Amino acid sequence: KAAYSSARHQGLRQAYARMLGRHPFTAWRKSVLRLPGGVQAETNELVAGDRRARLIFLNVAMLSGRNVRMPQLWDEPGAVAQSLVAKGSPCTK
């Protein structure tokens, strides 16, 4: 699952690189965005002249314990979703 998530991230990076006129396999700057409560998000940034793209991956699992899915995070107060760190991510949790 972590490798699948990583591959999806790579596909997004490639698409955005092309939109910025760069080669699909251009290296992106990856970092960790620290959010309240100890939550980490992965950020990827690519600069091409005066244009830039910044992707933020929250790494929310598609299905969490007790069958929690993404829509429930908005619809049900107190719903909790697990995260799934992508392979090769700078995030540790």
N, C-alpha and C positions, 0 to 999 in steps of 0.2 A: 504494500500500500504506500509506503514512503517513497519508493521508486516511481510509482505511478503518479503520485502527487508532484514529484520533482519533474517528471516528463511534461506534465500539464503546465507547470510554471515555465519550463523551457519553451514550450510552444507559444505562450504569451509573450515571452521576451523576444522570440524570433519575429513574431508579427509586429510588435511595436518597433523593433529595430528596422524592419523594412519600411514602416510608415515614416520613420525619421531619415530614410535614405541610406541606412547603414546595412552592412552585411548581416544576414540572419544570425551568424555565430559571433557577432561582436561581443566582447567581454563587458559585462555590466558590473557596477559597483554594488556589492551586497553589504547590508548592515542589519543590525537589530534595532528595532524601535521598541523601547520599554514603555509599556502602558501601565495604568494603575492596577494594583492588586498583583503585581509580579508577572503579568501577562506579557509575552513577547510576540512581536510581529516581525516578519522578514520584509525588508525594503530592498528593492532593486532599482538602481538609477542609471540612466544612460543619457549622456549629453552629446548632442550633434550640432555644433555651432550655437545658434541662438535658440535652438529647440531642445526640449528635454522630456523624458518620460520617467515617471516614478511609479513603480508598482508596489503595492503593499499587500502582502499575503498574511491573512490571519490564521491560516492553517486549521480552520474549523473542520472537523471530521464530518463526512457526509451523513453518517449515522452514528449516534452516541449511545451509551447505555440507556436503558429504559426506552429505546426506540426514539430518542430525541433527534429531530431533523431541523434543518435551518429555519423553516417558517415558525416553528414553535418558540424560537428565541424571541420573536417579536410578539407572538400571540399569547404566550403563557408566562406571566411574571414568575420568576424563580426558576425557569427552565435552565438547565445546565448542559452545555455541549463539551465534549472532549476535543482536544486538539490532536493533530497528527503532524509531527514535524517532518517536512520533506527531506529526502535524502540529499545531503550536501548543503543543507541550510545552515546559515550562521546561528540560527536559534538553537538553544539547548533544551527548551521545554515548551 
